[in-house]
Amino acid sequence: MTQKRVLLIIPAYNEEKNIEPFMECCIETFGNNKNIEYIFINDGSKDNTFSEIKKIIEKYNTENIFGINFSRNFGKEAAILAGLKKSKGTYTVLIDADLQQHPKYVKKCLNILKSMMNTIA
């Protein structure tokens, strides 16, 4: 099976304290997998969420982390739509920056998909 690209869409509103822990958790879960892409959408936060997104882009210095910055709060649905419009992944996953959904479940779902595809092929 050829390697599939997975895109995580991460809407964020006032999540400055969660951006770095979220990314660390993703790196711990997925490793430095270049087939995993991250699109953070700052939905007009009143805190330093977008500054934190820019910091992780610089820290990890990779081409698979992106940030979109809204001029004001348009709502989670608009943030998700912006991520979907940028998506070029084989699989696209919506996940919140506050770690209420742990990235390990994304990995688990991908393993199930891989198993299913191997069974079908």
N, C-alpha and C positions, 0 to 999 in steps of 0.2 A: 504494500500500500504506500503510495507516495505521501510525503509529509504534507499535512494540511495546515493552513494558516488560521490561527485563532485570534479573534479580535475581542478585547474586553472594552466595553463602553462603560465609563465610570462617571456618572453625573455627580457633581459635588456642589453643595451649597453650605457655606460656613463650615468647612471641613479642614481648616488649616492644621489642626492637631492630628488629623487622621491620615493625611496624604502620605507622609513618610512611613508610618507603621503599615499602611495598606501595601505600599510598594515593597517594603521589606518582607511582608508576608507572601506576596506574589513571587518574589525572587526565591524565598525559601521553598515555596511550593513547586514552582516551575523551573527553577534554576535560571541560567542565563540563556533560555531558549529563544532564539531569534525568530521562531515561528509564532511566538506569542506577541501580539501588539496591544498597546494600551492607548486608549484615547480618553483623556481626562477632560471633562467639560465643566468649567467653572460657570455656574448659573447665577452670575451677578452677586457673588458673596460680598458681605459687608466686612469680612475679615481678610486675612492674607492668604486665602486659599490659592489664588493663582500664583502668587510668589512662591508658595510651597511646590506647586506643580512645576514651575520653571526650575526650582532647585533640584528636583529629582531628575528632570530632563538633563540638566548639566551634570549632576552627580553620576548618573549611569551612562552618560555620553554614548547613547545608542540611537539608532534610527527607528526603533520600534516603540518609542514613547512620544505621544503627541499631546498638545494642550490646545483647547479652544476656550476663549474667554468671552463671555457675554457681557455686554455693556450694562445690563441690568438683569434682574431676576425675571425670567420668562417662564419658569416652571420646569419640573423634571421631564415632562413629556417633550418640551422643546429641546432640552438638552439631549435626550435620547435620540430624537430625530436628527439633530446635528451630528451625533456619533454615527448613526446609521447611514447618513449621506456620505460620510467619510470612509465608511467600512469597505474594505476590499478583502475581508477574511472569508475563508471557506465556512467557518462557523463564527457566529457573532453572539457574544454573551453580554447581558446587562448585569452589572454588579455595582453595589453601592460602595462608596469610599469609606464608610464607617465600620466595615468588616462585620455587619450583621449577617451577610452571606460570606462564608469563608471560601477563599479561592480553592481550597482542597476539594470542594464539591464540583467545581468546574473541571478539575483534573479527573475526578471520578467519572463525571459525565462523558468526558472525552475518551476515557478508557472503555466505557460501555459502548460508545459509538464505534470505536476502533474494533472492538470485539464483534459487534454486529456486522460491520462492513466485511470483516474477514470471513464471517459465516456466510454472508450473501455471495461473496466472490467465488 
